[in-house]
Amino acid sequence: MTPASPSWADVEKFLDIEEISRADFWEAIRSGEPVSRPVDTEEATVEHDAWVIAVLVGELHMSAEEIEGLREEEGVRLVHEHWARRRQ
């Protein structure tokens, strides 16, 4: 092993985090094929700042469902665009 090589404890920690059994790990080593694991396709929910939600609901009259569909940066962009239009 080289100084940068992972220890078995590092490998076990990785297997635990990734929820891979030792048997699956060793089978992947023998076969050269990656371990088959389910992929979480559900996106994480975005928590918008309170000031963004206040403008989206109070001034832009967006529903909770519409807001849930926005990424954080989209919500902020909509608020900034709204404020820019008000100044004109």
Sine and cosine of phi, psi and omega as CSV:
sin_phi,cos_phi,sin_psi,cos_psi,sin_omega,cos_omega
0.00,0.00,0.58,-0.81,0.08,-1.00
-1.00,-0.07,0.26,-0.97,0.01,-1.00
-0.83,0.55,-0.47,0.88,-0.02,-1.00
-1.00,0.03,-0.10,1.00,-0.03,-1.00
-0.93,0.36,0.61,-0.79,0.05,-1.00
-0.96,0.29,0.53,-0.85,0.09,-1.00
-0.99,0.12,0.20,-0.98,0.05,-1.00
-0.89,0.46,-0.54,0.84,0.05,-1.00
-0.88,0.47,-0.62,0.78,0.05,-1.00
-0.90,0.43,-0.66,0.75,0.01,-1.00
-0.90,0.44,-0.71,0.70,0.01,-1.00
-0.89,0.46,-0.62,0.78,0.03,-1.00
-0.90,0.44,-0.67,0.74,0.04,-1.00
-0.89,0.46,-0.72,0.70,0.00,-1.00
-0.87,0.49,-0.63,0.78,0.02,-1.00
-0.92,0.40,-0.72,0.70,0.00,-1.00
-0.88,0.47,-0.69,0.72,-0.05,-1.00
-1.00,0.07,0.00,1.00,0.02,-1.00
0.83,0.56,0.77,0.63,0.02,-1.00
-0.92,-0.39,0.76,-0.65,0.02,-1.00
-0.97,0.24,0.35,-0.94,0.06,-1.00
-0.88,0.48,-0.65,0.76,-0.01,-1.00
-0.88,0.48,-0.69,0.72,0.03,-1.00
-0.91,0.41,-0.61,0.79,0.03,-1.00
-0.87,0.49,-0.77,0.64,-0.04,-1.00
-0.93,0.37,-0.55,0.84,0.07,-1.00
-0.90,0.43,-0.64,0.77,0.04,-1.00
-0.90,0.43,-0.62,0.78,0.05,-1.00
-0.90,0.44,-0.73,0.69,-0.02,-1.00
-0.90,0.43,-0.71,0.70,-0.12,-0.99
-1.00,0.08,-0.37,0.93,-0.07,-1.00
0.98,0.19,0.09,1.00,0.01,-1.00
-0.98,-0.19,0.59,-0.80,0.01,-1.00
-0.93,0.38,0.40,-0.92,0.06,-1.00
-0.94,0.33,0.73,-0.69,0.04,-1.00
-0.99,0.17,0.85,-0.52,0.02,-1.00
-0.73,-0.68,0.55,-0.83,0.06,-1.00
-0.92,0.40,0.56,-0.83,0.01,-1.00
-0.96,-0.27,0.77,-0.64,0.03,-1.00
-0.98,0.18,0.94,-0.35,-0.05,-1.00
-1.00,-0.07,-0.14,0.99,0.00,-1.00
-0.97,0.23,0.81,-0.59,-0.01,-1.00
-0.97,0.26,0.49,-0.87,0.05,-1.00
-0.93,0.36,0.57,-0.82,0.02,-1.00
-0.97,0.24,0.55,-0.83,-0.01,-1.00
-0.99,-0.12,0.70,-0.71,0.08,-1.00
-0.96,-0.28,0.96,-0.27,0.03,-1.00
-0.98,0.21,0.51,-0.86,0.09,-1.00
-0.90,0.44,0.47,-0.88,-0.05,-1.00
-0.86,0.51,-0.62,0.78,-0.03,-1.00
-0.92,0.40,-0.55,0.84,0.03,-1.00
-0.93,0.37,-0.73,0.69,0.00,-1.00
-0.88,0.47,-0.65,0.76,0.00,-1.00
-0.85,0.53,-0.67,0.75,0.00,-1.00
-0.97,0.26,-0.69,0.73,-0.01,-1.00
-0.87,0.50,-0.64,0.77,-0.01,-1.00
-0.99,0.11,-0.79,0.61,-0.14,-0.99
-0.95,0.30,-0.58,0.81,-0.07,-1.00
-0.95,-0.32,-0.56,0.83,-0.02,-1.00
-0.99,-0.16,-0.08,1.00,0.08,-1.00
0.82,0.58,0.67,0.74,0.02,-1.00
-1.00,0.07,0.55,-0.84,0.03,-1.00
-0.99,0.13,0.26,-0.97,0.05,-1.00
-0.86,0.51,-0.63,0.78,0.00,-1.00
-0.90,0.43,-0.65,0.76,0.02,-1.00
-0.91,0.42,-0.67,0.74,-0.02,-1.00
-0.92,0.39,-0.65,0.76,0.02,-1.00
-0.87,0.50,-0.48,0.88,-0.02,-1.00
-0.98,0.18,-0.09,1.00,-0.04,-1.00
-1.00,-0.05,0.63,-0.77,0.21,-0.98
-0.96,0.26,0.34,-0.94,-0.06,-1.00
-0.82,0.57,-0.73,0.69,-0.05,-1.00
-0.93,0.38,-0.48,0.88,0.05,-1.00
-0.92,0.38,-0.66,0.75,0.03,-1.00
-0.88,0.48,-0.72,0.70,0.02,-1.00
-0.89,0.45,-0.67,0.74,0.00,-1.00
-0.88,0.47,-0.69,0.72,0.02,-1.00
-0.87,0.48,-0.66,0.75,0.02,-1.00
-0.90,0.43,-0.73,0.69,0.00,-1.00
-0.89,0.46,-0.66,0.75,0.04,-1.00
-0.90,0.43,-0.64,0.77,0.04,-1.00
-0.88,0.47,-0.72,0.69,0.00,-1.00
-0.90,0.43,-0.61,0.80,0.00,-1.00
-0.91,0.42,-0.64,0.77,0.03,-1.00
-0.91,0.41,-0.59,0.80,-0.01,-1.00
-0.90,0.43,-0.53,0.85,-0.05,-1.00
-0.97,0.26,-0.36,0.93,-0.09,-1.00
-0.98,0.20,0.00,0.00,0.00,0.00
